Amino acid sequence: MRNFFLLIGLLIATVVCAQDKPIKNKGVETDLLAWRIGKFPESFYIGGWYGYKGFKNSLVVGHFNLVKNHLPDGFASDKSTILNLRSEYFFNKKYKHFYLGPSLLFEHATLKSEKGYSQKLNYFMAGVSTGFLFNIKNLVYFGPTLVAHFPLGNHKYIFAPGDDMPLPWSLEPGFKIGVSF
C-alpha cells in the first residue's frame, strides 16, 4: 500500500512539473493617463484583478482633484471619487494581447461652477473597455486602452439654478500598466 501512494505521488509530481509555468491569475494595475488629470499627490487610480478562464475581473478605485484643463466647461473645480467594476475577456488565455469587456462605473463628484454654484452628484455609467496588453515574463504588462462610458439615468451638471447640461458620455484613452502574481 505504501508503494502505491509513492507511485501515485510520483505520477502527480511528474504531471505537475511537466506542465508549462502556471498562468498568474491576479494582480494590481493602474492607468498612467488617469493620473495626469488630477492634482498630484492627492489624486490616485489603482485597482486589483482576478482572472479565470480568460476573464479578468477588476475593481478599480480612484480619487481626482481635476486640474484646470480637464475640468468640464463652465466649472472651477471638480473633486471626484470613482469605483469601477470591469470584466474583460482576453482572446489569449494568458491575459495578454487584445481584450474586450463591459464596465460599470460609480462616481461621486463635488463640483463648483465658475458662477459660484456648488453641487454634489452621484451617478452610474455603463461602458465598454478594450485594449491590447503586452507581457514581460508573464509578470509585468502594459498597453493602450480605450473606454467608452454612457450615463445611466437623467443626471445634469448645474452651473447655476436654471442653467444646466445633461451628463455627457465619455471616451477615455489610457495606458494600462500592471503586475501579475
N, C-alpha and C positions, 0 to 999 in steps of 0.2 A: 504494500500500500504506500509506503514511504517513497519508493521509486516511482510510483505512478504520479504522485504530486510533484516530484522533482522533474519528471519528464514533461508534465503539463506546464510547470513553471518555466522550463527552458523553451518550450514551444511559444509560450506567450511572450517571453523576453525576446526571442528571435523575431517574431512578427512586429513587436513594438519597435525594436531597434532597426529593423529593415525599412521602415517607413521613412518618407521624407520628413523634414523638420515640421513640427506641427504649426498650423496657421494660428497666429496670435489673434485672439478674438475680443480684445478690449483695449482701450486706450484713452488718451486725452488729446484734445485738439483745440486750435484757435483759428481765427481768420485774421490774417495780418492787416487786411484792408479795413476791417471793422475797427481796429484800434485807432486808425487815422481820423475818424470822425469825432472822437471825444477828446476832452482835455486830459492830458497825462498829468499825474498818475491816478486821478480819481476815476477814470474810465477803464473798464476791462471787459473782456469777452472770452469765455473759456467753457469747454464742455467735455463731457465724458461719453463714451460709447461702449456698446456691447454688440458683437457680431454673432450671427447664427445663420448658417446655410445661405450665405451671400447677402443677407440683410444686415445693415449696420444701423442700429437704433441709437440715437443720440439725444441727450438732454444738454442744452446749452443755456448758460445764464450770462447776462451782460448788464452793465450799467454805463450810461453815457451822459456826460455833460457836454452837449454838442458844441463844437467850435463854430464860429460865426458863418463860415462859408458852407456849412452843412445844415444850417437851420432852415426850416420851411420858410418860404417867402412870407414876410409880414411879422415874423417873430423875433424877439430879442433874446430869448433863452428857451432851452428845451433840455430837461433832465429826464431821461427815460431808463426804466428798468425792464428787461425782457426775459422771458422764458421761451425757449424754442424747442419743440419736440419734433424730431425728424426720423424718418425711416428711409434709408437709401438702399436701393438694390444694385449690387455690383454684378455685372455680367461675368467678371472674373472672380472666382470664389476665394481669392486671396486678398480681397478688399483693395484692389488696385485697378487702375485704368478707368473706364467710363462707368458712371453710375447715374441713377435717376430715381427720384422718390418724392413723396409728399412731405409737407411741413405744416406744423400748426404753431403759430406764434402768439404769445400773450404779451401785451405791452402796457405798462403804466407810465404815462407821460405827465410831467408837470410843465406846463407851457406858460410863457408870458409874452404877450404880443407887443409889438412896437408902440401900440396905442395905450399900453399900460394894463390891459386886461389879463388876469390870471385864470388859468383853467387846469383842472386835473382830468385826465382822460384815460379810461381803461377800455381796451378793446382786444379782440382776437382777429388774426389774419390767417387765412389758409394759403398754402403756397405749393410750389413745385421747385425742387432743387436738382441741379445737375452739375457735373464736373468731370474732371479727369485727374486721377491721382497717380503719381509716380512713387514707387517704394525704393528705399535704400536698405538692403539687407533685411527686409521684412520687419524693420524696426521703426524707421523714420519715414514719413511720407509727406508729400507736398503737391500742390497743383491748383489750377484755376477752378473757380466755381461760379455759378450763376443761380440766383434765387429770384423767383417772381412771387410776391405776396399780394393777396387781394383781401380787402377788409370784409369782415363778416358783420352784418348789421348796418345801421344807418347812423354813423358817428360823424361829427363835424368838428373842425377846428373853428374856434370862435375868436375873432380878432377884437371884437367889441360887441356889446349887445346889438343884435340886428345885422351884424356883419360876420358872416361865417362862410365856410367852404367845406364840402364833403371830404372825408378822409380819402386820399388817393391810393391807388395801387402802387407798388414799388418794384423796381427791377434792380437787384443788388449784385454787382460783380464782387468777387472776393478772391483771396488766395489763401487756401487752407494749408496749415502745417500741423503735424501731429506726431505722436509717438504711440506705437503699439506695444503691448506687453501681455 
